[in-house]
């Protein structure tokens, strides 16, 4: 392993596939701490993401964002990024060409190198075993050179603890997205936040791994007055609409399609509980968005963000693909009743203390300052440990 003992940090480089709105708020906060932060991306936000409502994050000239650098620009970045006072964060391990290229260029230089990784999918038996072997082999290329690994949630920590990376270099991390700004109250689709109806919501793509059918199965066993708003679109929309009819839930479920992020935040402010039933999600940034809006969550144990749900005032975690546990959780949050203003303030306070970009930036700086220097354990802000 190369030696990077200097604790002085002047420049921090993020090597990304594209400027994700799930990462850029954290980057901006790190820059506000007085460090020179540069974001280098393979390309802009892909069209398929834009079609889901993703927009370019405004950096307000505080952080340079370099898209598709020319060879000359790339070499000038590497010259600075390779210095002993520089830290480089590579997003993904062998998944994105720019990160791979940067790793090859930087691995023999005195800078610090960290990987930002989601867990790999672990719910597919044979395929998951093959993935584990793949990442074990991939880690052979990296473990001698990488100074620290930012792993998304406990799932990420468990995944990469099975590779060659020393556990002392693996730190639990996550996504720290922009909080819910003060948005005007307004209706999103049909009115459902009445005094009587308990309001559930789902935000995301309508595809197989989001596992919406299990949510509909669970709700078919739930009695009482409730509504579910499904925000998002995808290849399974028609099939899911038919499934809603089959489960006799047509009067209780509304499909809103893709809406602007501001409208998503309005919906979450009106919702009593947001459900993320994914069979797998490396993190699940909608959990952050829901909590910042003062909305309870129910989340599958196979989502990285399940790590942050540490008490039942925030919501519930159910075992992935277990319809009985999900049904129990749905009934439990309904029995607790619609959210009061006090409930919402508690949830928003948790977000501000544990998941805001400012808190994420502090956690990030603690890691990169101590990684490779001392053996002190560094816990994520949501752990309740210091």
C-alpha positions in Angstrom: 0.0 0.0 0.0 1.3 3.5 -0.9 2.0 5.8 2.1 -0.2 8.8 2.7 0.5 9.9 6.2 0.0 13.7 5.7 -3.2 15.0 7.4 -3.1 18.3 5.5 -5.8 18.3 2.9 -6.1 21.0 0.3 -8.0 19.6 -2.7 -10.7 17.0 -3.0 -11.7 15.4 -6.3 -14.9 13.4 -6.9 -14.7 11.2 -10.0 -18.3 10.4 -11.0 -20.3 8.9 -13.8 -22.5 12.0 -13.9 -23.3 14.9 -11.5 -26.0 13.1 -9.5 -28.4 15.2 -7.4 -27.9 12.5 -4.7 -24.2 13.3 -4.4 -23.8 17.0 -5.3 -25.4 18.4 -2.1 -22.7 16.6 -0.1 -20.0 17.9 -2.4 -21.3 21.4 -2.1 -21.2 21.3 1.7 -17.7 19.9 1.7 -16.7 22.9 -0.6 -18.3 25.3 1.9 -15.9 24.1 4.6 -13.1 25.8 2.7 -11.6 23.0 0.7 -11.0 23.1 -3.0 -13.5 20.6 -4.4 -13.6 19.5 -8.0 -16.1 17.2 -9.6 -15.1 15.3 -12.8 -17.8 13.4 -14.7 -17.9 11.0 -17.6 -21.0 12.7 -18.9 -24.1 14.8 -17.9 -27.3 13.4 -16.4 -28.4 10.6 -18.8 -31.7 11.1 -20.7 -33.3 8.1 -18.9 -32.7 9.8 -15.6 -34.0 13.1 -16.9 -37.2 11.3 -18.0 -37.6 10.3 -14.4 -37.5 14.0 -13.3 -33.8 14.3 -12.4 -32.4 17.8 -13.0 -28.9 19.3 -13.0 -28.0 20.4 -9.5 -27.1 24.1 -9.3 -23.6 24.5 -8.0 -23.7 28.3 -8.1 -20.0 28.4 -9.2 -18.8 27.2 -5.9 -17.6 23.8 -7.1 -16.2 23.3 -10.6 -17.9 20.5 -12.5 -16.0 19.2 -15.4 -17.9 17.0 -17.9 -16.1 14.7 -20.4 -12.6 16.3 -20.0 -10.3 16.3 -23.0 -7.0 14.5 -22.7 -5.2 17.7 -22.0 -7.7 18.8 -19.3 -7.6 15.3 -17.8 -3.8 15.3 -17.5 -3.9 18.7 -15.8 -6.4 17.4 -13.3 -4.4 14.3 -12.6 -1.3 16.4 -11.9 -3.1 18.2 -9.1 -5.1 15.3 -7.9 -2.0 13.2 -7.5 -0.4 15.5 -4.9 0.1 14.4 -1.3 -2.4 17.0 -0.1 -5.2 15.8 -2.4 -7.9 13.3 -1.8 -9.7 11.4 -4.6 -13.1 9.8 -4.3 -13.8 7.2 -7.0 -17.5 6.3 -7.5 -17.8 2.6 -8.1 -15.3 -0.2 -8.5 -14.7 -1.1 -12.1 -18.2 0.0 -13.1 -17.5 3.4 -14.6 -14.8 4.1 -17.2 -13.7 7.5 -15.9 -13.2 6.1 -12.3 -11.2 3.2 -13.6 -9.0 5.5 -15.7 -8.4 7.8 -12.8 -7.5 4.9 -10.5 -4.8 3.7 -13.0 -3.5 7.3 -13.2 -3.4 7.9 -9.5 -2.5 4.5 -7.9 1.2 5.2 -7.8 0.9 8.8 -6.6 1.1 10.0 -3.0 -2.5 11.2 -2.8 -5.3 9.6 -0.8 -7.8 7.4 -2.7 -11.2 6.4 -1.5 -14.0 4.4 -3.1 -17.7 5.3 -2.7 -19.6 2.0 -3.1 -23.2 0.8 -2.8 -23.6 -2.9 -1.8 -23.8 -5.4 -4.5 -27.1 -7.2 -5.0 -27.3 -10.2 -2.6 -30.9 -11.6 -3.0 -30.4 -13.8 -6.1 -28.7 -16.9 -4.8 -26.5 -18.1 -7.6 -26.1 -14.7 -9.2 -25.3 -13.2 -5.8 -22.6 -15.8 -5.2 -21.1 -15.0 -8.5 -21.1 -11.3 -7.7 -19.4 -12.0 -4.4 -16.6 -13.8 -6.2 -16.4 -11.0 -8.8 -16.0 -8.3 -6.1 -13.5 -10.5 -4.2 -11.4 -10.7 -7.4 -11.9 -7.0 -8.1 -10.7 -6.1 -4.6 -7.4 -7.7 -5.4 -6.7 -4.8 -7.8 -7.6 -2.1 -5.2 -7.0 -3.1 -1.6 -3.3 -2.3 -1.5 -3.8 1.1 -2.9 -7.1 2.4 -1.6 -6.9 4.2 1.8 -10.6 4.0 2.7 -13.9 2.8 1.5 -17.2 4.6 1.9 -19.8 1.8 2.0 -23.5 2.6 1.7 -25.2 1.4 4.9 -24.7 -1.7 6.9 -25.4 -3.7 3.7 -22.4 -2.1 2.0 -20.2 -2.7 5.0 -21.2 -6.4 5.1 -20.7 -6.8 1.3 -17.1 -5.4 1.2 -16.0 -7.0 4.5 -16.2 -10.2 2.5 -13.5 -8.9 0.1 -9.8 -8.2 0.6 -10.4 -4.7 2.0 -9.3 -4.6 5.7 -12.4 -4.0 7.8 -10.6 -1.1 9.5 -10.6 0.8 6.2 -14.4 0.3 5.5 -16.6 3.1 6.9 -20.4 3.1 6.9 -21.6 6.0 4.7 -24.6 6.9 2.6 -26.2 9.5 0.4 -27.0 13.0 1.9 -29.5 14.6 -0.4 -30.9 18.1 -0.3 -33.6 18.5 2.3 -37.2 19.4 1.7 -37.4 23.2 1.2 -40.4 25.2 2.2 -42.8 24.3 -0.6 -46.3 25.6 -0.9 -49.0 23.3 0.2 -51.0 22.0 -2.7 -52.8 19.0 -4.0 -51.0 16.3 -5.9 -53.5 14.2 -7.8 -56.7 13.3 -6.0 -57.3 14.6 -2.5 -56.5 11.9 0.0 -55.1 13.6 3.1 -58.4 14.0 4.8 -59.0 13.7 8.5 -59.9 10.0 8.1 -57.8 8.5 5.4 -54.3 7.3 6.2 -52.0 8.3 3.3 -49.3 6.0 2.0 -47.0 6.9 -0.9 -44.4 5.3 -3.1 -41.9 7.3 -5.1 -39.6 5.6 -7.7 -39.5 3.6 -10.9 -42.0 1.0 -11.7 -39.8 -2.0 -12.4 -39.2 -5.5 -11.1 -36.5 -4.7 -8.4 -38.7 -2.0 -6.8 -41.1 -4.9 -6.0 -44.4 -2.9 -6.0 -46.5 -6.1 -6.2 -45.6 -7.0 -2.6 -46.8 -3.6 -1.4 -50.1 -4.1 -3.2 -50.3 -7.6 -1.7 -49.7 -6.3 1.8 -52.3 -3.5 1.4 -54.9 -6.0 0.2 -54.8 -7.4 3.8 -55.1 -4.0 5.4 -58.5 -2.8 6.6 -59.5 0.8 7.2 -59.5 4.0 5.3 -56.2 4.6 3.4 -54.9 5.7 0.1 -51.7 5.0 -1.8 -50.2 7.5 -4.2 -47.7 5.9 -6.7 -45.4 8.5 -8.1 -43.1 7.5 -10.9 -43.3 5.5 -14.1 -41.7 2.5 -15.8 -42.1 -0.7 -17.8 -44.5 -2.3 -15.3 -47.0 0.4 -15.0 -49.7 -1.3 -17.1 -49.1 -4.6 -15.3 -49.3 -2.9 -11.9 -52.5 -1.1 -12.8 -54.1 -4.5 -13.7 -52.8 -5.9 -10.5 -54.4 -3.1 -8.5 -57.7 -4.0 -10.1 -57.2 -7.7 -9.4 -56.6 -6.9 -5.7 -59.7 -4.8 -5.6 -57.7 -1.7 -4.7 -58.7 0.6 -7.5 -60.6 3.0 -5.2 -57.5 3.3 -2.9 -54.5 3.5 -5.3 -53.7 6.3 -7.7 -50.9 6.3 -10.3 -49.5 9.9 -10.8 -46.7 9.1 -13.2 -43.5 11.3 -13.2 -43.9 14.6 -11.5 -41.5 17.5 -10.8 -39.3 17.0 -7.7 -41.1 20.0 -6.1 -44.4 18.1 -6.5 -42.8 15.0 -5.0 -41.9 17.0 -1.9 -45.5 18.4 -1.7 -46.8 14.8 -1.8 -44.4 13.6 0.9 -45.4 16.5 3.2 -49.0 15.3 2.8 -48.2 11.6 3.2 -48.2 9.8 6.5 -45.9 7.0 5.4 -43.7 6.4 2.3 -43.0 2.8 1.5 -39.9 1.5 -0.3 -40.4 -2.3 -0.8 -37.5 -2.9 -3.1 -36.0 -6.4 -3.4 -32.7 -4.5 -3.7 -31.6 -0.8 -3.5 -28.0 0.2 -3.0 -29.3 3.0 -0.9 -32.8 4.5 -1.7 -32.4 8.3 -1.6 -36.2 8.7 -1.4 -35.9 7.6 2.2 -33.8 10.8 2.9 -36.4 12.9 1.0 -39.3 11.4 3.0 -37.6 11.9 6.4 -36.6 15.5 5.5 -40.3 16.1 4.7 -41.4 14.8 8.1 -42.9 11.6 6.6 -42.6 8.1 8.2 -41.1 5.3 6.1 -41.4 1.6 5.7 -38.4 0.1 4.0 -37.1 -3.3 2.9 -34.1 -4.7 4.8 -32.4 -5.0 1.4 -32.1 -1.3 0.9 -28.9 0.4 2.1 -31.0 3.2 3.7 -32.7 0.8 6.1 -29.7 1.3 8.3 -30.9 4.8 9.3 -34.3 3.7 10.6 -33.3 3.3 14.2 -36.7 3.8 16.0 -40.3 3.3 15.3 -41.1 7.0 15.4 -39.2 7.1 12.0 -40.8 4.0 10.6 -40.3 0.3 10.1 -37.9 -2.1 8.4 -39.3 -5.4 7.1 -37.5 -8.4 5.8 -37.1 -8.2 2.1 -39.7 -10.0 0.1 -41.6 -11.0 3.2 -45.3 -10.0 2.6 -46.3 -11.0 6.1 -43.8 -8.7 7.8 -44.7 -5.9 5.4 -48.4 -6.4 6.1 -47.6 -6.2 9.9 -45.6 -3.0 9.4 -48.4 -1.4 7.3 -51.0 -2.3 10.0 -48.7 -1.1 12.7 -48.1 2.4 11.3 -51.9 2.7 10.6 -52.7 1.8 14.2 -50.3 4.5 15.3 -52.5 7.0 13.5 -52.0 9.9 11.1 -48.9 12.0 11.7 -49.3 15.0 14.0 -47.2 18.1 13.6 -45.2 16.9 16.6 -44.5 13.6 14.9 -43.4 15.4 11.7 -41.1 17.7 13.6 -39.4 14.8 15.3 -38.8 13.1 12.0 -37.4 16.3 10.4 -35.2 16.9 13.4 -33.7 13.4 13.0 -33.0 14.2 9.3 -31.3 17.5 10.2 -29.1 15.8 12.9 -28.2 12.7 11.0 -28.8 12.9 7.2 -28.5 16.5 6.1 -25.6 17.3 3.6 -23.9 19.4 6.3 -23.8 16.4 8.7 -22.7 14.2 5.8 -19.8 16.6 5.1 -18.6 16.5 8.7 -18.8 12.7 8.7 -16.8 12.6 5.4 -14.1 14.9 6.7 -13.7 12.9 9.9 -13.1 9.8 7.7 -10.6 11.2 5.3 -8.6 13.0 8.0 -8.3 9.8 10.2 -8.2 7.1 7.5 -4.7 5.5 7.5 -3.6 7.8 10.4 -5.2 6.2 13.5 -7.4 3.2 14.3 -10.2 5.1 15.9 -13.7 3.9 15.0 -15.8 6.4 13.1 -19.5 5.8 13.3 -22.2 7.2 11.0 -24.3 10.0 12.4 -27.5 7.9 12.5 -25.8 5.3 14.7 -26.2 7.3 17.9 -22.6 6.6 18.7 -19.7 9.1 18.7 
